[in-house]
Amino acid sequence: MQLFLDGIFLGSIYALFAIGFTLVFGILDRLNLAHAAVFTAGALVGIEIVTRLGVPIWLLIPMVLVLGAVLGILIERIAFRPLAGRHDAHFAGLISSIAFGAIVLSVLQAMYGADTRRFPADIFPRTRVEILGATVSLLQVVILIVSVSLMIVLTWLVAKSKLGRGMRTIAENPHAAAVLGLNVGRISSTTFALSSALGAVAGVLFTLNVNAASLGIGHAVELKALAVIVVGGMGSLPGALIGGLILGVAEVLAVNYIGSSWRDMVAFGLLFLILILRPQGLFGARKTREV
Amino acid sequence: MLTEYSSLITLIALTAILAFSFYAVLIAGQLSLAQVGLASLAAFTSSLVVPAEPLFGFIPPLLIGIVFGMCVGIIAAFILGLPVIRLRGVFLAIATLAFGEMVRIFLINQSWTNGAQGMSFAKLVGIEIAWIALAVVAFWFWRLSGSRMGRAFAAIREDELAATTMGIDVPRYRMASFVIAGAVAGLYGVLLAYFSRFADPNEFSFTAAVDGLVTAVVGGVTFFVGPVLGSIFLSVLPEVQRVVGIDAGWIRPTISGVLLLVVILFLPGGLSGLIPRRRSAKRLIVDPSERPDLPALPAPGTELVRLQGLGKSYGGVHAVRSVDLTVAAGEVLGLIGPNGAGKTTLVNMVTALTTPSTGRGTVLGIPLNDSTRAHRLAQAGVARTFQQIKLFNRLSALENVLVGGYRITHDTLLRRLVFLPSARRFEREAVAMASAQLIRVGLGDKAANAAGDLSYGDQRRLEIARALASHPSMLVLDEPAAGMNHVEAGRLSELIRSLAADGIAVLVIEHNVRMMLATCDRIMVLNFGEVIASGTPADIARDPKVLEAYLGSSGSDADADAAAALAAEDLAEATARSVGEHERGVSASGDGANESDDTQPEGDR
């Protein structure tokens, strides 16, 4: 039970990161590899804000959301929009987002150096509670609550709001959406903003969980998020949630029963198997080709 | 100078080799991130076989390592390719990335690699060996680019489905590009390990894969010098910054990031796109004596296609129900019917792009069933065009037609590698054949234009030329006159008649009924997936069921009756006129009957 809960907590962070990733892919059909840099930026800037200003954690989350959103808009404007209409936009977007991510990371390096940084020790009460025979910290519970509620809000936005309808229309056919008078550029920006806001908050929560942040943390999570969104189904929001939780639990179990050196094999083995057996993922729809 | 920078210069060559490994898959439109994983496998396993002393006294240890490493790369790429080759785009990238990470974790957990502590290698690779290896790899890709195989890769990159209907076995070529990339990756792994004298599996990480990909893309994947340029650019950049005195750790990655962004945003073809060059095969060869000797087409009247009760249903929807049909060499069979009647589904079954649900069919002796693959039919001599034009948009018109000639040309890669004169002769034959087709459809003056830049009507004609370049026994045209005015449609009609006179069986779908009446020997009318009429153009024009299909339920009210009667007169008149013109060898022109519905009683399509 303890292992299972630990897996759920870890998985909810993976899911929060992955859901932003998959949102952009599902709606705009672009893989944004700068997402990892946003994650790192959320973590490092979050630490800076808390250390300098001493803001409490409940105020930090909205601030980081805004930071992420701004970064998201920049990514869309700089790395993706200029490529619109190019035959290799898909591919060039991968590279330009890698470049943008590298720039963000180097700026972070300039600001904070390459050392590992931590939140102040007293940022969060170290209360522990017993649930179903397992010990969990209050922090873990908060992480779970924050990430799940953010995901619920996002899912509601996409499913019900006017903005969400616009997004789904663009996902279906961007040209038709533009003809219908939708502001495709603005909706794309908003999509990136939402996606990056979640990514930045995921960075804060991840850092709170392991209490260490460095420039490299984004990469490891990015690889796992790729596994998560493939397992869940590219572009599927509930898929990313379930995929994240599955991966979290599977990793914790693997560490316990097989050994930590083989831990990452679980993510990639799972990813590989899913791609071979069910390329559309657990919750994805298969696209058919047209002649 | 040279000694100071010798390790940088060696690394440029090695990085370029890694970039070539990505180039090999990118030219076939595949994004694989497995390359560093394959390199890692090759590097570490080669340490198990490389002897300390020359084998038999004269075979250098490094050569053994290189050969072994390339074999490991080939075998591993092949085994990896078996399951992943059917994945596309991002999915392929992620699957291969997962493979790379799995290799890394596997090697780290092995005792013979010393795990994360790393492993020492002898220093066997210096500046000369690295550049010789790069020269060999670059030479291979240079000779590949103008060969039939290189054209097949480009065709697959541009449009897989169209490539299949040219007779290209797409999975096999995709696998070939995978395996070539694996061999180059293996070479890179071995060279890198025996150059840097030390390797640990963590060096062959996702980041390293991304760096390799970035190098290939920055250099550009449309020209074989791209990987070299990318490598020089990205390797020299930090060095230049160091020399000019930029020392802060963060400035270098910032500048590199910005430059990468600038290259990718403003240089779509990468750095190699800046090099002005003669586009290959730009000039037409019009001398008929240079054309290849072609096998004879089946004798006119030979039955090429026989369908019996062929049908296709999607879920509960019957797109085509039980169609019986024969097509003979030298005849033009027209297929008409309202939108959604099942015409395209039927020709997709005939060209094996769609598997029939019921019934039997044989095309050029090949039965149509689950295991019939479209490229096999194409190789047997079926060529087609598409309702939604499927050209290789970034290739020139002539290059498009050259790909079309895949079936009747020889693979020239091996000959080109050793500069055999026959390679040049075969290439000239292919160009001569393609030129003849371009001129035949009237695009001789647009050979060098990119296919995507041509006008709509020209694109339709180019598709026909591309189909003809395969010297087909049977040609399937799906709405070839769409977007053409009636003068152009008239010329097209003449072209189709002349193809039939050459002995080609032509199966044509078209909404331009006037043109169809003038062009076809027989016409079949489909509605709701069923054949409602079949016969000579004159019979079809008078068939009441045909009129009803086109005009809706006649007889329900007086207006519809009147419209039907008018349309019937119109059709009959058009037939009489066009049959007459047909006999005089002049195609139909002018306005008159319209075929598709009663909301647009006049005007041309």
Interface residues (C-beta under 8 A of the other chain):
Chain A: F25 L31 L33 I78 A79 P82 L83 R86 H87 D88 H90 F91 A92 L94 I95 S96 I98 A99 F100 A102 I103 L105 S106 V107 Q109 A110 A114 H219 L223 L226 A227 V230 M234 S261 W262 D264 M265 F268 G269 L271 F272 L275 I276 P279 R289 E290 V291
Chain B: L31 P83 V84 L87 G89 V90 F91 A93 I94 A95 L97 A98 F99 E101 M102 I105 F106 I108 N109 L161 F206 T207 V210 L213 V214 V217 V218 A248 G249 W250 I251 R252 P253 T254 S256 G257 V258 L260 L261 I264 L265 P268 T344 N348 L353 T354 F386 Q387 Q388 N393 R394
